[in-house]
């Protein structure tokens, strides 16, 4: 057994139970497309549902922004045939 394996056995990494419930950011993103829906309104619903396990508003917004930035952006382009190619 090497030194690193022995250290892992003697000092295991502490396992933390999740303190907060992560929101469903895809659902939030879809809801935000509806007229009159705000991030604050969605956070209020999320906080009412999860109580003490809910993120605070600032963390909710920050994590949503991070999630949105990580999404792949793509745009479909319809190719039109070039008349000179025929």
N, CA, C and O atoms as a CHARMM CRD file, in Angstrom:
* protein
*
  344
    1    1 UNK  N      0.86300  -1.17600   0.00000 PROA 1      0.00000
    2    1 UNK  CA     0.00000   0.00000   0.00000 PROA 1      0.00000
    3    1 UNK  C      0.90400   1.23300   0.00000 PROA 1      0.00000
    4    1 UNK  O      1.82600   1.34900   0.80800 PROA 1      0.00000
    5    2 UNK  N      0.61800   2.14400  -0.92100 PROA 2      0.00000
    6    2 UNK  CA     1.44500   3.34700  -0.97900 PROA 2      0.00000
    7    2 UNK  C      0.97700   4.37800   0.04500 PROA 2      0.00000
    8    2 UNK  O     -0.05000   4.19400   0.69900 PROA 2      0.00000
    9    3 UNK  N      1.72300   5.44100   0.17600 PROA 3      0.00000
   10    3 UNK  CA     1.45400   6.45400   1.18800 PROA 3      0.00000
   11    3 UNK  C      0.12300   7.17600   0.95800 PROA 3      0.00000
   12    3 UNK  O     -0.58900   7.47700   1.91700 PROA 3      0.00000
   13    4 UNK  N     -0.21800   7.45600  -0.30200 PROA 4      0.00000
   14    4 UNK  CA    -1.46700   8.15600  -0.61300 PROA 4      0.00000
   15    4 UNK  C     -2.68800   7.30400  -0.24100 PROA 4      0.00000
   16    4 UNK  O     -3.67300   7.82400   0.28200 PROA 4      0.00000
   17    5 UNK  N     -2.61700   5.99900  -0.51300 PROA 5      0.00000
   18    5 UNK  CA    -3.73200   5.10600  -0.17400 PROA 5      0.00000
   19    5 UNK  C     -3.90100   5.00600   1.33800 PROA 5      0.00000
   20    5 UNK  O     -5.02400   5.00200   1.84300 PROA 5      0.00000
   21    6 UNK  N     -2.79200   4.92600   2.05200 PROA 6      0.00000
   22    6 UNK  CA    -2.83900   4.87600   3.50300 PROA 6      0.00000
   23    6 UNK  C     -3.44900   6.16400   4.08000 PROA 6      0.00000
   24    6 UNK  O     -4.24400   6.11500   5.01900 PROA 6      0.00000
   25    7 UNK  N     -3.07100   7.29700   3.51500 PROA 7      0.00000
   26    7 UNK  CA    -3.61200   8.58100   3.97800 PROA 7      0.00000
   27    7 UNK  C     -5.12200   8.66100   3.74000 PROA 7      0.00000
   28    7 UNK  O     -5.85800   9.19100   4.57300 PROA 7      0.00000
   29    8 UNK  N     -5.58200   8.13200   2.59700 PROA 8      0.00000
   30    8 UNK  CA    -7.02300   8.12900   2.32000 PROA 8      0.00000
   31    8 UNK  C     -7.77900   7.25100   3.31900 PROA 8      0.00000
   32    8 UNK  O     -8.90500   7.56800   3.70400 PROA 8      0.00000
   33    9 UNK  N     -7.15800   6.15300   3.73300 PROA 9      0.00000
   34    9 UNK  CA    -7.80300   5.28600   4.72100 PROA 9      0.00000
   35    9 UNK  C     -7.84800   5.93100   6.10200 PROA 9      0.00000
   36    9 UNK  O     -8.85000   5.81800   6.80800 PROA 9      0.00000
   37   10 UNK  N     -6.77700   6.60000   6.48400 PROA 10     0.00000
   38   10 UNK  CA    -6.70100   7.21900   7.80700 PROA 10     0.00000
   39   10 UNK  C     -7.51000   8.50600   7.89400 PROA 10     0.00000
   40   10 UNK  O     -8.09900   8.80600   8.93300 PROA 10     0.00000
   41   11 UNK  N     -7.53900   9.26100   6.81000 PROA 11     0.00000
   42   11 UNK  CA    -8.21700  10.56000   6.79100 PROA 11     0.00000
   43   11 UNK  C     -9.18200  10.63400   5.60700 PROA 11     0.00000
   44   11 UNK  O     -8.90600  11.31100   4.61700 PROA 11     0.00000
   45   12 UNK  N    -10.31800   9.93500   5.71600 PROA 12     0.00000
   46   12 UNK  CA   -11.26700   9.96700   4.58900 PROA 12     0.00000
   47   12 UNK  C    -11.86300  11.36200   4.42700 PROA 12     0.00000
   48   12 UNK  O    -11.98400  12.12700   5.38400 PROA 12     0.00000
   49   13 UNK  N    -12.22800  11.66300   3.19400 PROA 13     0.00000
   50   13 UNK  CA   -12.84700  12.96400   2.90400 PROA 13     0.00000
   51   13 UNK  C    -14.20200  13.01800   3.60000 PROA 13     0.00000
   52   13 UNK  O    -14.97400  12.06200   3.53900 PROA 13     0.00000
   53   14 UNK  N    -14.48700  14.13000   4.25500 PROA 14     0.00000
   54   14 UNK  CA   -15.77600  14.22900   4.94800 PROA 14     0.00000
   55   14 UNK  C    -16.92200  14.27100   3.93500 PROA 14     0.00000
   56   14 UNK  O    -16.87300  14.99400   2.94000 PROA 14     0.00000
   57   15 UNK  N    -17.93400  13.48600   4.21600 PROA 15     0.00000
   58   15 UNK  CA   -19.09000  13.48000   3.31800 PROA 15     0.00000
   59   15 UNK  C    -20.12300  14.44700   3.86800 PROA 15     0.00000
   60   15 UNK  O    -20.59100  14.31700   4.99900 PROA 15     0.00000
   61   16 UNK  N    -20.46200  15.41600   3.03600 PROA 16     0.00000
   62   16 UNK  CA   -21.44300  16.42600   3.44000 PROA 16     0.00000
   63   16 UNK  C    -22.77700  16.10400   2.79800 PROA 16     0.00000
   64   16 UNK  O    -22.88000  15.90000   1.58800 PROA 16     0.00000
   65   17 UNK  N    -23.76400  16.06600   3.62000 PROA 17     0.00000
   66   17 UNK  CA   -25.11600  15.91900   3.07900 PROA 17     0.00000
   67   17 UNK  C    -25.50500  17.25700   2.45400 PROA 17     0.00000
   68   17 UNK  O    -25.13300  18.32000   2.95000 PROA 17     0.00000
   69   18 UNK  N    -26.24000  17.18700   1.38800 PROA 18     0.00000
   70   18 UNK  CA   -26.65600  18.42000   0.72000 PROA 18     0.00000
   71   18 UNK  C    -27.54700  19.23000   1.66000 PROA 18     0.00000
   72   18 UNK  O    -28.58000  18.75000   2.12700 PROA 18     0.00000
   73   19 UNK  N    -27.13100  20.45000   1.92400 PROA 19     0.00000
   74   19 UNK  CA   -27.88000  21.30100   2.84100 PROA 19     0.00000
   75   19 UNK  C    -29.05900  21.96700   2.13900 PROA 19     0.00000
   76   19 UNK  O    -30.09700  22.22800   2.74700 PROA 19     0.00000
   77   20 UNK  N    -28.87900  22.23900   0.84800 PROA 20     0.00000
   78   20 UNK  CA   -29.91600  22.92900   0.09100 PROA 20     0.00000
   79   20 UNK  C    -30.39700  22.05200  -1.05700 PROA 20     0.00000
   80   20 UNK  O    -29.65900  21.21500  -1.57500 PROA 20     0.00000
   81   21 UNK  N    -31.63400  22.26200  -1.43500 PROA 21     0.00000
   82   21 UNK  CA   -32.20900  21.54900  -2.57600 PROA 21     0.00000
   83   21 UNK  C    -31.99100  22.39000  -3.82300 PROA 21     0.00000
   84   21 UNK  O    -32.38200  23.55600  -3.87900 PROA 21     0.00000
   85   22 UNK  N    -31.36200  21.78500  -4.82100 PROA 22     0.00000
   86   22 UNK  CA   -31.10600  22.51600  -6.06400 PROA 22     0.00000
   87   22 UNK  C    -32.39300  22.67900  -6.85900 PROA 22     0.00000
   88   22 UNK  O    -33.17600  21.73700  -6.97800 PROA 22     0.00000
   89   23 UNK  N    -32.61200  23.86400  -7.39900 PROA 23     0.00000
   90   23 UNK  CA   -33.79800  24.07300  -8.23700 PROA 23     0.00000
   91   23 UNK  C    -33.62100  23.43100  -9.61400 PROA 23     0.00000
   92   23 UNK  O    -32.50000  23.13800 -10.03100 PROA 23     0.00000
   93   24 UNK  N    -34.71200  23.22200 -10.29800 PROA 24     0.00000
   94   24 UNK  CA   -34.69100  22.69500 -11.66400 PROA 24     0.00000
   95   24 UNK  C    -34.53900  23.88200 -12.60700 PROA 24     0.00000
   96   24 UNK  O    -35.52400  24.52500 -12.97300 PROA 24     0.00000
   97   25 UNK  N    -33.30700  24.16700 -12.99500 PROA 25     0.00000
   98   25 UNK  CA   -33.04100  25.36700 -13.78100 PROA 25     0.00000
   99   25 UNK  C    -33.63100  25.30300 -15.17700 PROA 25     0.00000
  100   25 UNK  O    -33.97000  26.34300 -15.74100 PROA 25     0.00000
  101   26 UNK  N    -33.76500  24.12800 -15.74700 PROA 26     0.00000
  102   26 UNK  CA   -34.38900  24.02200 -17.07000 PROA 26     0.00000
  103   26 UNK  C    -35.85900  24.44600 -16.98600 PROA 26     0.00000
  104   26 UNK  O    -36.35300  25.17400 -17.84600 PROA 26     0.00000
  105   27 UNK  N    -36.54500  23.98500 -15.95000 PROA 27     0.00000
  106   27 UNK  CA   -37.94300  24.37900 -15.76600 PROA 27     0.00000
  107   27 UNK  C    -38.04700  25.88500 -15.51100 PROA 27     0.00000
  108   27 UNK  O    -38.95000  26.54000 -16.03100 PROA 27     0.00000
  109   28 UNK  N    -37.13700  26.42900 -14.72100 PROA 28     0.00000
  110   28 UNK  CA   -37.12500  27.87000 -14.44600 PROA 28     0.00000
  111   28 UNK  C    -36.92100  28.64200 -15.74200 PROA 28     0.00000
  112   28 UNK  O    -37.59600  29.64100 -15.99500 PROA 28     0.00000
  113   29 UNK  N    -35.99300  28.17400 -16.55300 PROA 29     0.00000
  114   29 UNK  CA   -35.70100  28.83800 -17.82600 PROA 29     0.00000
  115   29 UNK  C    -36.93600  28.85800 -18.72600 PROA 29     0.00000
  116   29 UNK  O    -37.22200  29.86500 -19.37400 PROA 29     0.00000
  117   30 UNK  N    -37.66000  27.74700 -18.76300 PROA 30     0.00000
  118   30 UNK  CA   -38.87000  27.67300 -19.58300 PROA 30     0.00000
  119   30 UNK  C    -39.95900  28.59600 -19.03500 PROA 30     0.00000
  120   30 UNK  O    -40.66300  29.25400 -19.80100 PROA 30     0.00000
  121   31 UNK  N    -40.09500  28.64000 -17.71100 PROA 31     0.00000
  122   31 UNK  CA   -41.12000  29.48800 -17.09200 PROA 31     0.00000
  123   31 UNK  C    -40.84300  30.96900 -17.33300 PROA 31     0.00000
  124   31 UNK  O    -41.77400  31.75800 -17.49300 PROA 31     0.00000
  125   32 UNK  N    -39.57100  31.34500 -17.35800 PROA 32     0.00000
  126   32 UNK  CA   -39.21200  32.75100 -17.55700 PROA 32     0.00000
  127   32 UNK  C    -39.61100  33.26400 -18.94100 PROA 32     0.00000
  128   32 UNK  O    -39.67600  34.47400 -19.15300 PROA 32     0.00000
  129   33 UNK  N    -39.87200  32.37300 -19.86600 PROA 33     0.00000
  130   33 UNK  CA   -40.27900  32.78100 -21.20900 PROA 33     0.00000
  131   33 UNK  C    -41.72800  33.25400 -21.23900 PROA 33     0.00000
  132   33 UNK  O    -42.15000  33.92400 -22.18100 PROA 33     0.00000
  133   34 UNK  N    -42.48700  32.90000 -20.20100 PROA 34     0.00000
  134   34 UNK  CA   -43.89400  33.30400 -20.14400 PROA 34     0.00000
  135   34 UNK  C    -44.00600  34.76200 -19.71300 PROA 34     0.00000
  136   34 UNK  O    -43.18400  35.26600 -18.94700 PROA 34     0.00000
  137   35 UNK  N    -45.02300  35.41500 -20.21400 PROA 35     0.00000
  138   35 UNK  CA   -45.23600  36.83100 -19.92100 PROA 35     0.00000
  139   35 UNK  C    -45.57200  37.02200 -18.44300 PROA 35     0.00000
  140   35 UNK  O    -46.39700  36.29800 -17.88600 PROA 35     0.00000
  141   36 UNK  N    -44.92200  38.00600 -17.81400 PROA 36     0.00000
  142   36 UNK  CA   -45.19700  38.35200 -16.42100 PROA 36     0.00000
  143   36 UNK  C    -44.47800  37.50800 -15.39000 PROA 36     0.00000
  144   36 UNK  O    -44.61900  37.75700 -14.19300 PROA 36     0.00000
  145   37 UNK  N    -43.70900  36.51500 -15.81800 PROA 37     0.00000
  146   37 UNK  CA   -42.99300  35.64400 -14.87400 PROA 37     0.00000
  147   37 UNK  C    -41.60300  36.22300 -14.64100 PROA 37     0.00000
  148   37 UNK  O    -40.87400  36.51600 -15.58900 PROA 37     0.00000
  149   38 UNK  N    -41.24400  36.38300 -13.37500 PROA 38     0.00000
  150   38 UNK  CA   -39.92700  36.92200 -13.02300 PROA 38     0.00000
  151   38 UNK  C    -39.15800  35.88900 -12.21500 PROA 38     0.00000
  152   38 UNK  O    -39.72600  34.92500 -11.70300 PROA 38     0.00000
  153   39 UNK  N    -37.86200  36.10900 -12.11300 PROA 39     0.00000
  154   39 UNK  CA   -37.01800  35.22900 -11.32500 PROA 39     0.00000
  155   39 UNK  C    -37.40300  35.30600  -9.85200 PROA 39     0.00000
  156   39 UNK  O    -37.34800  34.30200  -9.14100 PROA 39     0.00000
  157   40 UNK  N    -37.78700  36.47700  -9.39900 PROA 40     0.00000
  158   40 UNK  CA   -38.18600  36.63100  -8.00000 PROA 40     0.00000
  159   40 UNK  C    -39.48100  35.85800  -7.71600 PROA 40     0.00000
  160   40 UNK  O    -39.62300  35.26500  -6.64600 PROA 40     0.00000
  161   41 UNK  N    -40.40600  35.86100  -8.64700 PROA 41     0.00000
  162   41 UNK  CA   -41.64000  35.11100  -8.49200 PROA 41     0.00000
  163   41 UNK  C    -41.34900  33.61000  -8.43100 PROA 41     0.00000
  164   41 UNK  O    -41.90300  32.89900  -7.59200 PROA 41     0.00000
  165   42 UNK  N    -40.48200  33.13500  -9.31900 PROA 42     0.00000
  166   42 UNK  CA   -40.13500  31.71400  -9.32600 PROA 42     0.00000
  167   42 UNK  C    -39.37900  31.31900  -8.06300 PROA 42     0.00000
  168   42 UNK  O    -39.57300  30.22200  -7.53900 PROA 42     0.00000
  169   43 UNK  N    -38.51100  32.21600  -7.56900 PROA 43     0.00000
  170   43 UNK  CA   -37.79900  31.92600  -6.32600 PROA 43     0.00000
  171   43 UNK  C    -38.79100  31.82100  -5.16700 PROA 43     0.00000
  172   43 UNK  O    -38.64200  30.95600  -4.30400 PROA 43     0.00000
  173   44 UNK  N    -39.78800  32.68300  -5.13900 PROA 44     0.00000
  174   44 UNK  CA   -40.79900  32.63700  -4.07900 PROA 44     0.00000
  175   44 UNK  C    -41.52300  31.30000  -4.04600 PROA 44     0.00000
  176   44 UNK  O    -41.76700  30.74500  -2.97400 PROA 44     0.00000
  177   45 UNK  N    -41.86800  30.78300  -5.22800 PROA 45     0.00000
  178   45 UNK  CA   -42.51900  29.47300  -5.30800 PROA 45     0.00000
  179   45 UNK  C    -41.58000  28.36900  -4.85100 PROA 45     0.00000
  180   45 UNK  O    -41.98000  27.46100  -4.12400 PROA 45     0.00000
  181   46 UNK  N    -40.32500  28.45500  -5.28500 PROA 46     0.00000
  182   46 UNK  CA   -39.30600  27.46600  -4.90400 PROA 46     0.00000
  183   46 UNK  C    -39.07700  27.49100  -3.39600 PROA 46     0.00000
  184   46 UNK  O    -38.99900  26.43600  -2.76700 PROA 46     0.00000
  185   47 UNK  N    -38.96700  28.69300  -2.80500 PROA 47     0.00000
  186   47 UNK  CA   -38.72800  28.82600  -1.37100 PROA 47     0.00000
  187   47 UNK  C    -39.92700  28.31800  -0.56900 PROA 47     0.00000
  188   47 UNK  O    -39.75000  27.71400   0.48900 PROA 47     0.00000
  189   48 UNK  N    -41.12700  28.55500  -1.05400 PROA 48     0.00000
  190   48 UNK  CA   -42.31700  28.07000  -0.35900 PROA 48     0.00000
  191   48 UNK  C    -42.37600  26.54200  -0.38300 PROA 48     0.00000
  192   48 UNK  O    -42.82600  25.92100   0.58000 PROA 48     0.00000
  193   49 UNK  N    -41.93100  25.94900  -1.46200 PROA 49     0.00000
  194   49 UNK  CA   -41.95900  24.50200  -1.60200 PROA 49     0.00000
  195   49 UNK  C    -40.90400  23.82300  -0.73300 PROA 49     0.00000
  196   49 UNK  O    -41.18400  22.80600  -0.09800 PROA 49     0.00000
  197   50 UNK  N    -39.68000  24.38600  -0.70000 PROA 50     0.00000
  198   50 UNK  CA   -38.56400  23.71000  -0.03800 PROA 50     0.00000
  199   50 UNK  C    -38.23800  24.23300   1.35600 PROA 50     0.00000
  200   50 UNK  O    -37.42100  23.63200   2.05400 PROA 50     0.00000
  201   51 UNK  N    -38.83700  25.30900   1.77100 PROA 51     0.00000
  202   51 UNK  CA   -38.66500  25.81200   3.13800 PROA 51     0.00000
  203   51 UNK  C    -37.21500  26.09800   3.50800 PROA 51     0.00000
  204   51 UNK  O    -36.53800  26.86800   2.82800 PROA 51     0.00000
  205   52 UNK  N    -36.74000  25.47900   4.58500 PROA 52     0.00000
  206   52 UNK  CA   -35.38200  25.71700   5.08700 PROA 52     0.00000
  207   52 UNK  C    -34.30400  25.17400   4.15300 PROA 52     0.00000
  208   52 UNK  O    -33.14800  25.58800   4.24000 PROA 52     0.00000
  209   53 UNK  N    -34.66200  24.26800   3.27600 PROA 53     0.00000
  210   53 UNK  CA   -33.67900  23.68600   2.35600 PROA 53     0.00000
  211   53 UNK  C    -33.56200  24.48700   1.05600 PROA 53     0.00000
  212   53 UNK  O    -32.83700  24.08600   0.14600 PROA 53     0.00000
  213   54 UNK  N    -34.26500  25.60700   0.96300 PROA 54     0.00000
  214   54 UNK  CA   -34.23900  26.45200  -0.23700 PROA 54     0.00000
  215   54 UNK  C    -33.04600  27.40300  -0.18900 PROA 54     0.00000
  216   54 UNK  O    -32.64800  27.87200   0.87700 PROA 54     0.00000
  217   55 UNK  N    -32.49000  27.67400  -1.35500 PROA 55     0.00000
  218   55 UNK  CA   -31.42600  28.67200  -1.47000 PROA 55     0.00000
  219   55 UNK  C    -32.00900  30.05500  -1.20900 PROA 55     0.00000
  220   55 UNK  O    -33.20100  30.27500  -1.42100 PROA 55     0.00000
  221   56 UNK  N    -31.19500  30.96900  -0.75900 PROA 56     0.00000
  222   56 UNK  CA   -31.62900  32.35300  -0.62700 PROA 56     0.00000
  223   56 UNK  C    -31.65900  32.96400  -2.01900 PROA 56     0.00000
  224   56 UNK  O    -31.06100  32.42400  -2.95000 PROA 56     0.00000
  225   57 UNK  N    -32.35200  34.08400  -2.16500 PROA 57     0.00000
  226   57 UNK  CA   -32.59200  34.67400  -3.48700 PROA 57     0.00000
  227   57 UNK  C    -31.30100  34.98300  -4.24300 PROA 57     0.00000
  228   57 UNK  O    -31.20500  34.70600  -5.43800 PROA 57     0.00000
  229   58 UNK  N    -30.31300  35.55100  -3.56200 PROA 58     0.00000
  230   58 UNK  CA   -29.07300  35.92600  -4.25500 PROA 58     0.00000
  231   58 UNK  C    -28.34500  34.69600  -4.79900 PROA 58     0.00000
  232   58 UNK  O    -27.83000  34.72700  -5.91700 PROA 58     0.00000
  233   59 UNK  N    -28.29800  33.61200  -4.01600 PROA 59     0.00000
  234   59 UNK  CA   -27.64800  32.38800  -4.46500 PROA 59     0.00000
  235   59 UNK  C    -28.45900  31.72900  -5.57400 PROA 59     0.00000
  236   59 UNK  O    -27.89300  31.16200  -6.50800 PROA 59     0.00000
  237   60 UNK  N    -29.77600  31.80500  -5.47200 PROA 60     0.00000
  238   60 UNK  CA   -30.66700  31.26600  -6.49700 PROA 60     0.00000
  239   60 UNK  C    -30.37400  31.93500  -7.83600 PROA 60     0.00000
  240   60 UNK  O    -30.22800  31.26500  -8.85900 PROA 60     0.00000
  241   61 UNK  N    -30.29100  33.26200  -7.81900 PROA 61     0.00000
  242   61 UNK  CA   -30.02400  34.02200  -9.05000 PROA 61     0.00000
  243   61 UNK  C    -28.62800  33.73900  -9.58900 PROA 61     0.00000
  244   61 UNK  O    -28.45300  33.56500 -10.79500 PROA 61     0.00000
  245   62 UNK  N    -27.63600  33.69200  -8.70600 PROA 62     0.00000
  246   62 UNK  CA   -26.25700  33.44600  -9.13500 PROA 62     0.00000
  247   62 UNK  C    -26.12200  32.06700  -9.76700 PROA 62     0.00000
  248   62 UNK  O    -25.46200  31.91600 -10.79600 PROA 62     0.00000
  249   63 UNK  N    -26.73800  31.06900  -9.16300 PROA 63     0.00000
  250   63 UNK  CA   -26.65100  29.71200  -9.72000 PROA 63     0.00000
  251   63 UNK  C    -27.40300  29.60700 -11.03200 PROA 63     0.00000
  252   63 UNK  O    -26.97600  28.88200 -11.93100 PROA 63     0.00000
  253   64 UNK  N    -28.52100  30.31900 -11.16000 PROA 64     0.00000
  254   64 UNK  CA   -29.24900  30.31900 -12.42600 PROA 64     0.00000
  255   64 UNK  C    -28.39900  30.96600 -13.52300 PROA 64     0.00000
  256   64 UNK  O    -28.32700  30.45100 -14.63900 PROA 64     0.00000
  257   65 UNK  N    -27.75200  32.10200 -13.20400 PROA 65     0.00000
  258   65 UNK  CA   -26.88300  32.75800 -14.19400 PROA 65     0.00000
  259   65 UNK  C    -25.74300  31.82900 -14.61000 PROA 65     0.00000
  260   65 UNK  O    -25.41300  31.74900 -15.79300 PROA 65     0.00000
  261   66 UNK  N    -25.14100  31.13000 -13.65300 PROA 66     0.00000
  262   66 UNK  CA   -24.06000  30.19500 -13.97500 PROA 66     0.00000
  263   66 UNK  C    -24.56900  29.05200 -14.85000 PROA 66     0.00000
  264   66 UNK  O    -23.90600  28.64900 -15.80600 PROA 66     0.00000
  265   67 UNK  N    -25.74600  28.53500 -14.51500 PROA 67     0.00000
  266   67 UNK  CA   -26.32800  27.45000 -15.30000 PROA 67     0.00000
  267   67 UNK  C    -26.58500  27.91100 -16.72900 PROA 67     0.00000
  268   67 UNK  O    -26.27600  27.20800 -17.69200 PROA 67     0.00000
  269   68 UNK  N    -27.16400  29.11900 -16.84800 PROA 68     0.00000
  270   68 UNK  CA   -27.48400  29.64600 -18.17900 PROA 68     0.00000
  271   68 UNK  C    -26.22800  29.88700 -19.01100 PROA 68     0.00000
  272   68 UNK  O    -26.22900  29.65800 -20.22100 PROA 68     0.00000
  273   69 UNK  N    -25.16400  30.34500 -18.36900 PROA 69     0.00000
  274   69 UNK  CA   -23.91500  30.59200 -19.09200 PROA 69     0.00000
  275   69 UNK  C    -23.28100  29.28900 -19.57000 PROA 69     0.00000
  276   69 UNK  O    -22.56200  29.28000 -20.57000 PROA 69     0.00000
  277   70 UNK  N    -23.54000  28.19900 -18.86900 PROA 70     0.00000
  278   70 UNK  CA   -22.94900  26.90900 -19.23000 PROA 70     0.00000
  279   70 UNK  C    -23.70200  26.19300 -20.34200 PROA 70     0.00000
  280   70 UNK  O    -23.20700  25.20900 -20.89000 PROA 70     0.00000
  281   71 UNK  N    -24.88600  26.67300 -20.67700 PROA 71     0.00000
  282   71 UNK  CA   -25.68400  26.02400 -21.71500 PROA 71     0.00000
  283   71 UNK  C    -25.08400  26.31300 -23.08500 PROA 71     0.00000
  284   71 UNK  O    -24.58800  27.40800 -23.35200 PROA 71     0.00000
  285   72 UNK  N    -25.14300  25.31100 -23.93600 PROA 72     0.00000
  286   72 UNK  CA   -24.62700  25.48200 -25.29400 PROA 72     0.00000
  287   72 UNK  C    -25.61900  26.29700 -26.09800 PROA 72     0.00000
  288   72 UNK  O    -26.82100  26.03300 -26.09100 PROA 72     0.00000
  289   73 UNK  N    -25.10800  27.25900 -26.76800 PROA 73     0.00000
  290   73 UNK  CA   -25.96400  28.05800 -27.64000 PROA 73     0.00000
  291   73 UNK  C    -25.81000  27.53500 -29.05900 PROA 73     0.00000
  292   73 UNK  O    -24.70000  27.28100 -29.52600 PROA 73     0.00000
  293   74 UNK  N    -26.92100  27.38000 -29.72500 PROA 74     0.00000
  294   74 UNK  CA   -26.86300  26.93500 -31.11300 PROA 74     0.00000
  295   74 UNK  C    -27.96700  27.63100 -31.88700 PROA 74     0.00000
  296   74 UNK  O    -29.01300  27.98500 -31.34400 PROA 74     0.00000
  297   75 UNK  N    -27.71100  27.81000 -33.12900 PROA 75     0.00000
  298   75 UNK  CA   -28.69500  28.44500 -33.98600 PROA 75     0.00000
  299   75 UNK  C    -28.79400  27.61700 -35.25900 PROA 75     0.00000
  300   75 UNK  O    -27.78700  27.27700 -35.87900 PROA 75     0.00000
  301   76 UNK  N    -29.98900  27.30900 -35.62300 PROA 76     0.00000
  302   76 UNK  CA   -30.19300  26.52800 -36.84700 PROA 76     0.00000
  303   76 UNK  C    -30.26200  27.47900 -38.04000 PROA 76     0.00000
  304   76 UNK  O    -30.96700  28.48800 -38.02200 PROA 76     0.00000
  305   77 UNK  N    -29.52700  27.13200 -39.04300 PROA 77     0.00000
  306   77 UNK  CA   -29.54700  27.92000 -40.27100 PROA 77     0.00000
  307   77 UNK  C    -30.12200  27.03500 -41.37200 PROA 77     0.00000
  308   77 UNK  O    -29.61800  25.94500 -41.64000 PROA 77     0.00000
  309   78 UNK  N    -31.15800  27.51400 -41.98500 PROA 78     0.00000
  310   78 UNK  CA   -31.73100  26.77900 -43.10800 PROA 78     0.00000
  311   78 UNK  C    -30.92400  27.13600 -44.34400 PROA 78     0.00000
  312   78 UNK  O    -30.84700  28.29900 -44.74100 PROA 78     0.00000
  313   79 UNK  N    -30.33600  26.13300 -44.93400 PROA 79     0.00000
  314   79 UNK  CA   -29.53400  26.41200 -46.12000 PROA 79     0.00000
  315   79 UNK  C    -30.46500  26.56900 -47.32600 PROA 79     0.00000
  316   79 UNK  O    -31.33000  25.73200 -47.58400 PROA 79     0.00000
  317   80 UNK  N    -30.26300  27.63500 -48.03200 PROA 80     0.00000
  318   80 UNK  CA   -31.05600  27.85000 -49.24100 PROA 80     0.00000
  319   80 UNK  C    -30.19400  27.45200 -50.42500 PROA 80     0.00000
  320   80 UNK  O    -29.01000  27.78100 -50.48100 PROA 80     0.00000
  321   81 UNK  N    -30.78500  26.75200 -51.35500 PROA 81     0.00000
  322   81 UNK  CA   -29.99800  26.33600 -52.52400 PROA 81     0.00000
  323   81 UNK  C    -29.56000  27.54800 -53.34900 PROA 81     0.00000
  324   81 UNK  O    -30.32800  28.48300 -53.58000 PROA 81     0.00000
  325   82 UNK  N    -28.33100  27.49800 -53.77200 PROA 82     0.00000
  326   82 UNK  CA   -27.78100  28.53100 -54.61900 PROA 82     0.00000
  327   82 UNK  C    -28.18400  28.24700 -56.07800 PROA 82     0.00000
  328   82 UNK  O    -27.89200  27.16300 -56.58200 PROA 82     0.00000
  329   83 UNK  N    -28.84200  29.18800 -56.76500 PROA 83     0.00000
  330   83 UNK  CA   -29.29700  28.92900 -58.14500 PROA 83     0.00000
  331   83 UNK  C    -28.14200  28.63000 -59.09500 PROA 83     0.00000
  332   83 UNK  O    -28.35300  27.98100 -60.12000 PROA 83     0.00000
  333   84 UNK  N    -26.95400  29.07200 -58.79400 PROA 84     0.00000
  334   84 UNK  CA   -25.82500  28.83900 -59.71000 PROA 84     0.00000
  335   84 UNK  C    -25.25700  27.43800 -59.54500 PROA 84     0.00000
  336   84 UNK  O    -24.45300  27.00000 -60.36800 PROA 84     0.00000
  337   85 UNK  N    -25.66700  26.71500 -58.47900 PROA 85     0.00000
  338   85 UNK  CA   -25.15200  25.36700 -58.25100 PROA 85     0.00000
  339   85 UNK  C    -25.86100  24.32400 -59.11000 PROA 85     0.00000
  340   85 UNK  O    -25.36300  23.20600 -59.24300 PROA 85     0.00000
  341   86 UNK  N    -26.99300  24.65600 -59.68900 PROA 86     0.00000
  342   86 UNK  CA   -27.78300  23.66500 -60.43100 PROA 86     0.00000
  343   86 UNK  C    -27.22300  23.34900 -61.76400 PROA 86     0.00000
  344   86 UNK  O    -27.78600  22.53200 -62.49300 PROA 86     0.00000
